[in-house]
Amino acid sequence: MIRYSLRCEREHSFESWFQSSSAFETQVRRKLVICPACGSAKVEKAIMAPQIVSKKGRETPAPAATMEVATPVAAPESTPLMLAQERELRAKLKELRDHIVKHADNVGERFPNEARKMHYGDIEHRPIYGEASPDEARALIEEGVEVSPLPVLPEDRN
């Protein structure tokens, strides 16, 4: 995980965590990174000093020749941690996944074989879900078998 100091077009400073630098770039391009103070999606990285762990185990900022001091801007107390649109999308993905789980057979690790059998007409078509490695899923798609991953939400990993 990477923590970035960020600044919006109105010079509000804030911090956010990202899985990687490419994840940050992708989220900025998709306008998913938004200033908590004003809601602007025009966000860029601010200059920041890296954290260095000393022998005593305390983190200290590395000395920098020029370092901007970010003035913290208090976000309004009513600012949600997650945008309403993101909550709505997660709710819809959860609803979709719950519907599939309720109305389809879980074939577990047999998923690639069962999907192939249905595709080639060896067994009757029915809704199924299960497990497949990325290579198995890729092979199914290359054969023309229609497969889609079940959505995995962040709370599923906790």
N, C-alpha and C positions, 0 to 999 in steps of 0.2 A: 504494500500500500504506500502511496505517495501523498504527502500533504502539501498542497500548494497555497501560497498567499495569492489572493486574487483581487482584482480591482475592476469595477464596472466603469462604463462611460461617464458616469457622474462622480467618479473618484471615490466611491465608497469602497472600503477595504474589508475583506473577509477571507476566511480560510475554508478549504474543503478537502476531503480525502478522495483519492481515485485509485483504482486497481493498478493502473499503469499510465504512462504519459500518453500512449495512444488512446486509452479509454477517455482521458481528459479531452484530447483533441476531437474525438468522435462526439462526445457529449456537448462540447461547445458548438461544433458544426450543426448539430441537431437542435441547438438552442435549449438544451436541458439544464445547463448551468445558469442559474438566475440569481441576481443580487438579492439578498434577503431584505435589504433596506428599501430598495426602490422597484424591484421586479425586473430590472433591465437584463436582457439576455446578451448584451454586448459586453462580454467579460474577457479579460486577458490576465495572464500571470503577472504578478507584481515581483519586483526584485526582492529576494529573500536570502538570508544567510543559512547555510546548511547547519545541522546540529551535529556536534562532535561530542562523543562520550569520553570523559576524562578517566584517568586511572581510578578515581574514587567513585566512578559510576554515575556522575552527575552530567547532565547534558548542558553544554554551553554553546552559544552561537559562535561560529568561526569568525575571525576578524575579517572585515571586508574593507577594501579601499574606499568604496563609496557604497553607502547603504541607505536606502530611503527608510524613514521611520513611518510605518503604517499606523495611522490613527484609527483605533477601533471605532466602529460606528455601531451603536446599539440598535439591534433590530427590534422592530415593534414586537411587543409580547404576543400579539395575536398571529404572528407569522408562523404558519405551520412548517414542520420539518419537511414535509413532503407536499408537493403541489397537489391541488385537487385533481388535476388531470392525471397525474401519476397514480394517485389512489384509485381513481375510477378505472384506469387501465388495469391495474393489479386486480381489482375486484372482478373485472370482466374475464381476465385470464384465469383467475381462481374458479369462477363460475364455469368456464369452458372445461377446465381440467376436471372439476367435480362432476360435470355432466358426462364426460367420457368415462370416468372411473365408475360411475353409477350404471351406465348403459352398455358397457363393453366388457368382454371377458379378459381378465388378466392372465395372459399365457406365459408370463415371466420370461425366462431365458429361451423359451421355445419360439419367441416372437419371429425371428427371421425365417424359420422353417414354416411356421403357420402362415405367415404373410405370403411366402412363395407358393405354398400349396393352394391358397385361395386365388392368387394371381393366375396360376396355370390351370385352374379349374379342377384340381384334385379333391378339394373339399368345398363345401358350401360357404359362400361369403357371409361374414358376420362381423360386427365391430369387435376389434381386439386391441389390446395394448400390452406392452411388455418391455423387455430390455433388449437392447442391441448395442454393440460397440460402435464407435464411429465408422470403423472399417466395414462392419456388417451393414450398417445403414447406407453407406455409400454404395456398396455392392447391390443392395436392393434397389436403390434409385437408378443405378446404371442398367439394371435388368428391366426397368419400367414399372417396378412395384411402387405404388403410391404410399409413402410413409411420411409422417410428420412427428417431430418430437413433442412430447407433452410439455407445456410451459412449467418451468421451475421458478418459483418465486423466492426472494431473499429469506422470507420467514421459514421456508422449507429447510434451509440449511442451518438454522439455529437449533 
